[in-house]
Amino acid sequence: MSKLPEEWEQQLKEKPFEGMNFTPQMQKKVEQRLGGYQPKRKRYKILAYAAVLLPVMAMLLWFGYSGLEPGKLAGRITPLVSEAPPPRETGAADFSPLPPAIAKAFQAMIMRLASAAFIMLKSLSLLLKTKGLKY
Amino acid sequence: MYGATKDSNTMNAAALKTLMEDYGEDVWNYAYYLARSRSAADDISQETFIRAYKYRDTFRGEASVRTWLLRITRNRWLSYRSSSFIRRVTLQAHAGRSGSSPSAEEVFLQQSLSSEVWKVVLQLPRNAREVLMLYAHYGLSMEEMAGMLGISLSAAKSRLHRARQQANEYWEKEKELNRS
């Protein structure tokens, strides 16, 4: 028992136990528990969904918005409020900064930009979500 | 062994079997020296290989396969220890230890320990026996050890220094006991 510290440290290189403790039965148990295991591929699944759903969503939004014609819907329903007379008739000043055609085009552009931004944000959030996933 | 399977990013049943045959004892011994219980070591070592198989893609080859497995073992032990069920059972087990007859664990140690020095290491506090085992038995470098324990390099060095001192003290005590 009179061993120097260096010697006892050398002894630590040897196995602590005689015989086998991680038995073949345990190995079998591990194999059995992993028998029906299939690695989850959540990340790829979500990316596949995103790849299909996002263009579809974008197309739906685009066509949906293109199908809307200003005034078309309003023509079917009797308006509760009649259109205001032009400012020239009433004598009031016209503060509209843009002509109606340009204003409509501008509004349409804003709507398209907004829908595009929405789609981009949605896809970005999906991608960020998938980046954070662990499997 | 695992290197070949790592290249193809797959680990089939045969590779898992080889992994268990090659590193099963290392994992079990480390788990035992952390938990100081055979049943816990059995559970932790099995869980380790299940984890290793499930998360085999996380092995980046930065460290050796053994170091990677030891790291998983340590994490499995931490989660094992933190589970309330285990805590409750351990408390009951400690409370029940009133008799003078040796426990099954003590009998196992008397019969199976290969040398006195391992008995001494087993008596050390957990931090000390862990660093001694990782450094002296598994031959981990200071950097690897610090990374595994989640501490700085200097902290790992001082922990090892303290562990050696403690082991020396315990070793001297053991010698005294044997003489008397």
Interface residues (C-beta under 8 A of the other chain):
Chain A: M1 S2 K3 P5 W8 E9 Q11 L12 K13 E14 K15 P16 F17 E18 G19 M20 N21 F22 M26 Q27 K29 V30 E31 R33 L34 Y37 P39
Chain B: A13 L16 K17 M20 E21 G24 E25 V27 W28 N29 Y32 Y33 R38 A41 D42 S45 Q46 F49 I50 Y53 K54 S112 L113 S114 S115 E116 V117 W118 V120 V121 L132 M133 A136 H137 G139 R164 A167 N168 W171 E174 K175 N178 R179
